[in-house]
Amino acid sequence: MPTTGFAALTLTTFRDVPWNAPFYARLGFSEIAEPEEHARLNAELEKEVAEGLSGEQRVAMIRFLN
């Protein structure tokens, strides 16, 4: 498989919707425990809350690539 040069994939999604965070967890993604340490993802979560989504329902996730 060719390399992309990327170390990881990241995303934001709904925490409890079965076809969102649980689905991505089955694909190898894990929740980022401290999103405030990831400026871009934290900014995305803050934007989503500002647009009306519940901060408690949103989660940032990461999957490291080999």
C-alpha positions as a Markdown table, in Angstrom:
| # | Residue | x | y | z |
|---|---|---|---|---|
| 1 | Met | 0.0 | 0.0 | 0.0 |
| 2 | Pro | 1.4 | 3.4 | -0.9 |
| 3 | Thr | 2.2 | 5.8 | 1.9 |
| 4 | Thr | 0.4 | 9.1 | 2.1 |
| 5 | Gly | 2.8 | 11.0 | 4.3 |
| 6 | Phe | 0.1 | 11.6 | 6.9 |
| 7 | Ala | 0.5 | 10.3 | 10.4 |
| 8 | Ala | -3.2 | 10.2 | 11.3 |
| 9 | Leu | -6.8 | 10.8 | 10.3 |
| 10 | Thr | -9.0 | 13.0 | 12.5 |
| 11 | Leu | -12.7 | 13.8 | 12.6 |
| 12 | Thr | -15.5 | 15.2 | 14.7 |
| 13 | Thr | -18.8 | 13.4 | 15.0 |
| 14 | Phe | -21.7 | 12.6 | 17.3 |
| 15 | Arg | -20.7 | 10.7 | 20.4 |
| 16 | Asp | -23.7 | 8.4 | 20.9 |
| 17 | Val | -25.3 | 8.0 | 17.5 |
| 18 | Pro | -24.5 | 4.3 | 16.6 |
| 19 | Trp | -23.5 | 5.0 | 13.1 |
| 20 | Asn | -21.1 | 7.8 | 14.2 |
| 21 | Ala | -18.5 | 7.5 | 17.0 |
| 22 | Pro | -19.2 | 3.8 | 17.7 |
| 23 | Phe | -18.9 | 3.1 | 14.0 |
| 24 | Tyr | -15.6 | 5.0 | 13.7 |
| 25 | Ala | -14.3 | 3.2 | 16.9 |
| 26 | Arg | -14.8 | -0.1 | 15.2 |
| 27 | Leu | -12.7 | 1.2 | 12.3 |
| 28 | Gly | -9.8 | 2.0 | 14.7 |
| 29 | Phe | -10.5 | 5.6 | 15.7 |
| 30 | Ser | -10.3 | 6.6 | 19.4 |
| 31 | Glu | -11.7 | 9.6 | 21.2 |
| 32 | Ile | -9.3 | 12.4 | 21.8 |
| 33 | Ala | -9.4 | 12.9 | 25.6 |
| 34 | Glu | -8.0 | 16.4 | 25.6 |
| 35 | Pro | -9.2 | 18.1 | 22.4 |
| 36 | Glu | -8.0 | 21.5 | 23.7 |
| 37 | Glu | -4.5 | 20.2 | 23.1 |
| 38 | His | -5.4 | 20.0 | 19.3 |
| 39 | Ala | -6.0 | 23.5 | 18.2 |
| 40 | Arg | -7.7 | 22.7 | 14.8 |
| 41 | Leu | -10.0 | 20.1 | 16.2 |
| 42 | Asn | -10.8 | 22.1 | 19.3 |
| 43 | Ala | -11.7 | 25.1 | 17.0 |
| 44 | Glu | -14.0 | 22.8 | 14.9 |
| 45 | Leu | -15.8 | 21.5 | 18.1 |
| 46 | Glu | -16.3 | 25.1 | 19.3 |
| 47 | Lys | -17.6 | 26.1 | 15.8 |
| 48 | Glu | -20.1 | 23.2 | 15.9 |
| 49 | Val | -21.3 | 24.3 | 19.3 |
| 50 | Ala | -21.6 | 28.0 | 18.1 |
| 51 | Glu | -23.8 | 26.7 | 15.2 |
| 52 | Gly | -26.2 | 25.0 | 17.7 |
| 53 | Leu | -24.9 | 21.5 | 18.3 |
| 54 | Ser | -24.6 | 20.2 | 21.9 |
| 55 | Gly | -20.9 | 20.1 | 23.0 |
| 56 | Glu | -21.8 | 17.1 | 25.2 |
| 57 | Gln | -22.9 | 15.2 | 22.1 |
| 58 | Arg | -19.8 | 16.0 | 20.0 |
| 59 | Val | -16.5 | 14.2 | 20.0 |
| 60 | Ala | -13.1 | 14.5 | 18.2 |
| 61 | Met | -11.5 | 11.2 | 17.2 |
| 62 | Ile | -8.2 | 10.1 | 15.8 |
| 63 | Arg | -6.8 | 7.1 | 14.0 |
| 64 | Phe | -3.0 | 6.8 | 13.6 |
| 65 | Leu | -1.8 | 5.4 | 10.3 |
| 66 | Asn | 1.1 | 3.0 | 10.0 |
